[in-house]
Amino acid sequence: MGDGDFAAESVCAGCGARAEVGQIFCKQCSATLRPPSPLVASVPGSPPTRVPILADAIGLVLIAVQLVFVFRWLVPDDGTRFVAGVFAYVILAAVALRIWHGRETSERFSDARDWAGVVIGSILLGCLSFGVDILVGSSTHPEMSPIKAGRNAGSPFGFMLTIFLCPGVTMVAVAGVIRSFLVRENDTV
């Protein structure tokens, strides 16, 4: 007996009316004749999307909180701090979502240990980049302090690359560590 044959050979238990092929509800009394079947089959093993969305939201909030602290510490309050902060957040959020959901990167950085490595690597690369900025800046501006010369190095990437690496990528990676715990917890449930 096939799926469509079930309705053809049955009568409504509620009122006794005959049921037609494919009919789910009785035309007379609206009783259910057979359970409805989904129009689109679910993919076996597909994870629910609720937890990854929650993990993304928590990760993005964590980036915002870190960014507030970094901007309050590093960026002077000259009236542009808020606009610069929003601009930086949009960029970091886009980078984070791209990294967290990109096929290659999501496979490469799948757990907290991987993200902890990114945190350490971004800090080390940021220090290396700033060291180069200091060397270049000190050679072109010997009258400035090394830190100020590093911020004004004028190299093609210079201080902006340093800021992107650390604290930028570092903030995304710290959020990635927390996010990976949430996603992993969902995978084990």
C-alpha positions, 0 to 999 in steps of 0.5 A: 500500500503506497502513500497515496493509496492510504487515502484512497482506501480509507474513510474518515474516522470522524464522520465516515466520509470517503477520502480521495487520493492524496487528501490529508483532511476530510472535506466533510468534518476537517479531521486529519486523514493522514499526517502531512509529509514535508514538501522538502526532505531534511538533510540528514546530519544537518546541524540546527542553525539556532546555536551557530546564529547565537554563537555568531551574535555572542562573538560579534558582541564580544568584538564590539566590547573589545573594540570599545576598550581598545578605542577608549585606550588608543583613540583620542576623543576628538569627536571622530572616535565614535565614527571611527569605532563604528567603521572599525566594527563593521570591518571587523564584523565582516572579517569575522563572519567571513572567517567563521563561515568561509569553507576553508577557514572554518575547516582550518580553525574549528576549535578553541586551540586553533583560535588560540593559535591565531590569537598568539600569532596575530599578537606576534605578527603585530609586534613584528610589524610594529617593530618594522614600523619603528625601524622605518620611522626612526630612520626617517624621523630620528627626532621622534620617540621610537613609538611615535616614529613607528606610528608615523612610519609612512611605509606602504602598509605601516601602522594600519597593518599593525593595527589590523593584525593586532588588535584587529585580528586578535579581537576576531580570534578571541571571539572565535575562541568563545564562539568555537566553544558554543558551536562545539557544545552544539555539535556534541548535543 
